[in-house]
Amino acid sequence: MKVLACLKRVPNTGAKIVLTEDEQRIDTSGLGFTMSPHEECAIEEAVAQVETHGGSAHLLTLGPPEADEQLRTGLAMQADEATLLETDDEEWSPRATADALADGIDRLDDDEGFDLLLFGNESADAANYQVAVRVASELGYPCVTGIKDLEVEDGTAIARREVSGGEEVYEVDLPAVVTVKEGLNEPRYASMRAKMQARRQEIESVEPRAETRAGGLEKVRLEAPETDDSPAEILGEGPEAVPKIVEILAEEVEVV
């Protein structure tokens, strides 16, 4: 069984976001980088499926040369191979990203091809929810999104999605695309030895190809979320603070 997990290099979650002067990009000069928790679960699932069924787990990302850091993290989690579709530091649109990934997957496929393609449900930065669905459309594969339980049996993926009051169960023939959410599994801890081995492992770097299409959405500008820098008010300590808390809650209820 051949499984592919796709990931994206994103700014550390919780970091203060600062925009460039033209409001077109995030200023990453003072940021650390990681991958989203959803994608960590996708990598863990890829490795776990291979451990169960045999085969290999491959990682793929589109990004700058520095994205090999995230790929090496995945290799330290026991993925077998990794490929970087190397770009400059510019952010690609979801459609261009999906085109490049689909083309990259075609180039990576051997005669057998990948059985299962795993993505995070959405990236931790832009959260467009588009790339995996677009890749599935480009490749002509069935796609199931928002999955928190996955089994593979006899060439079929059984995927479960949580809904209010229960769950939806999907059965799709492989090859298929599945987007997973945090909570699907518990990503393994990469030991120091595994990290050192991953640093020495070769990562294939290739030039991405994306089809240029007219039309579609055009980004006008980015807007950073508002921040509240007002000082915190200490209402008191212990039981003596309760009346003031009740008073403030009562005021809030009246406003609502």
N, C-alpha and C positions, 0 to 999 in steps of 0.2 A: 504494500500500500504506500503510495506517495502522497504526502500531505504538504501543502504550501501555506505558510502563515505570512500575511503582509502586515507591515507596521510603519509607523511614521515618527520621525524625530520632532518632538514638540517641546516648548518651554516647560520648565518645571511647574507642575500644578500648584496654585497658590502664590506664585510669584507676582509681583506688581508689574502690570503691563504698561509699557511706555511706547508711544507711537513715534515714528519718524516724522519730521517736520511736514512732509507732504501728505501725511495721514494715509499712506498707501501700504505701509508695512509695520510690523512690530519691531521695535529697536531691540535687537537681541544681544547687544554688546555687553550688557551686564547680567545676562540670564544664564542659568544652567539648563541642561536639556535632559529629557527622558523619553519614555514612550507611555502611552495611556494605560491605565489598569486593564481596560478591555483587551488591549493587544497583548499584555502579559498573559492574560487568560487564554488568548488565541494560541500563543506559543506553547503554553503548558498543554493545551488540548492537542496540538499537533504532535508533540513529543509523546504524550500519553497514548494517543491512538496508534502511533508507530510501535510503542512498547507492547501494546496489546496485540496488534495484527501483523507486526513486522513491517519492513520497508524503510523509508527515510523521510525526514522532516526538513524542509527547505524554507529559508527565510528570504523575503524580498522587500526592498524599500526603494522609494524614489526620493532623492534628497542630495544635499551637498556631501563632499567627501567626509565631513565630520560625522555623518550619519552611520559610519561604520562602528561608532561607539555603541549605538543601540543594537546593531546587528551582532556585535561581539557579546553583548549582554544575553541575547537570545541563544548564541552558540554556547555560552557558559551554562545555559539552562538545558543543555544537551540536544539542541537542534544539530543536524548533521552538516548542512551547507548554508551559505548565505550569498546573496547577490545584491549589489548596489547599482541601481540605475542612477548614475551620477549626474547631477545638475549643478548650476551655480546656486547662489543663496536666494534666488527669487522663488516666491510662492507660486505654485501652479494651481490652476483652477481645478475643481473636481472632475470636469470633463476631460481636460488635458491629462490629469493624473491617471484617470481610469484608462484612457487610450494607451498611455505609455505602459501601464502595468499589464494590460491585456496583451499588448505586443510583446512585452518582456516575458510573460508567461508562455506565450506561443514559442518564443525562442528557447526557453528553458525546457520545454516539453521534449522528451525523447519519444520513441515509438509507443511507449506505454502511456505517457501523459500523467498528469496529476489526478488523483481520485477525489481529493477534497481540498477546497480553498477556504481558508479561515481568515476573517477580518475582525477587527474590533467593531463594535456596533456604530461608533462614531469616533472621530479623532478628539483628543483632549483640548485642542485649541479652537479650530474652526467649527467643529461639530456639524458638518454639512450632511451627514447621513447618506451620502450619494455614491461614494467611490465604489464600494463593493457591489451595489446594485448595478452600476454602470458597467463594471467589469463583467459581471454575470451576463448582462445583455450583449456585450461585445463578443463574448465567447459562446453564447447560446446555451448557458447552463442554468438550471433552476437555482433559485436563490431564496433562502429563508433568513429573516432578520430578527434581532433581539432575543437570541436564544440563551437559555440558562441551563440546559441539559441536553446532551448529545450522545447518541449511540450509533455505532455503525455495525450493520449485520448483513452479510450476504449481498454486498453491493448496494445497500440501501442505507441512507442516513435517516435516523429517527430523531427529530429535533422538537424540543418542547419550549414553548414561550409562555411566560407568566402573564395572565390577564386577571382582571378584577374577579375575585371569587373562584378562580380555578386556573386552568392552563389550556393552551392550544397545542395539539400534537400534529406534526407534519412528517410525512414520509416521502422522501425524494430519492430518485435514482442517482447514483454517482456516475460521472463527476458532478459536483454541486458546489455552490458558494454558500457559506453560512457565516453570518455575523454574530458574534458572541458578546455577552455582557459580563461585567464584573460579577463574581459570585458563581460562575459556571464551575469553577474549580479553585484550588488553592495553589497559585504558582509556586514552583519549587524555588528554594533558595540556592543561588549560585555560589558554590564554595570558592574560596580563594584559589585553590588548585585549579578548579574549572575555569576561573577567570584568567589565570595565567596561561592555561592551554589555549583558551579562545583568542588571546592576544597574538599567539603565534600562528593561528589558523588562517589560511588564505581566504580572502573574500574577493569574489569575482566582481570587477567593476566594468560596466558596459555603458555605452551611450544610449540614452532613451530615445525612442521615436514616438512622436505624438502627432496625430492628424490635426491640421489646422482647419477649423470650421467657422464659417461666418455665423453671425447671430448669437443668440444666447444672452445670458446675463452679463452686465458690465459693472465691475466694482467702481463705485464713485469715491468712497473713502471709508476708513475705519474710524470707529469711535471707541475710546477707552471707557470702561464702566466708571460711574461716579464713585468717589470714595468719600467716606465720612471721617474727617480728621478732628471732629469735636472731642473735647476731653470727656472721659467717663465721670459720672457723678456717683460718689459713694453715699449710699442712703443710710448707712449705719452698720452696726455689727450685731449679730445674734438676734434674739427675739425682739429687741427694741426697734429693729428696722422693719418689722412686719407691717405696722400701721401705715408707714409711708409707702410701702410697696402696694398695699391694698388701695391706697388713695390714687396712686398713679395708674393702676390697672382699671379702677373705676372711671378715671378720666378717659382712658383709651377706649373703653366700652362705649362711653357717651359719644365720642367722636365717630366711632364706627356706626 
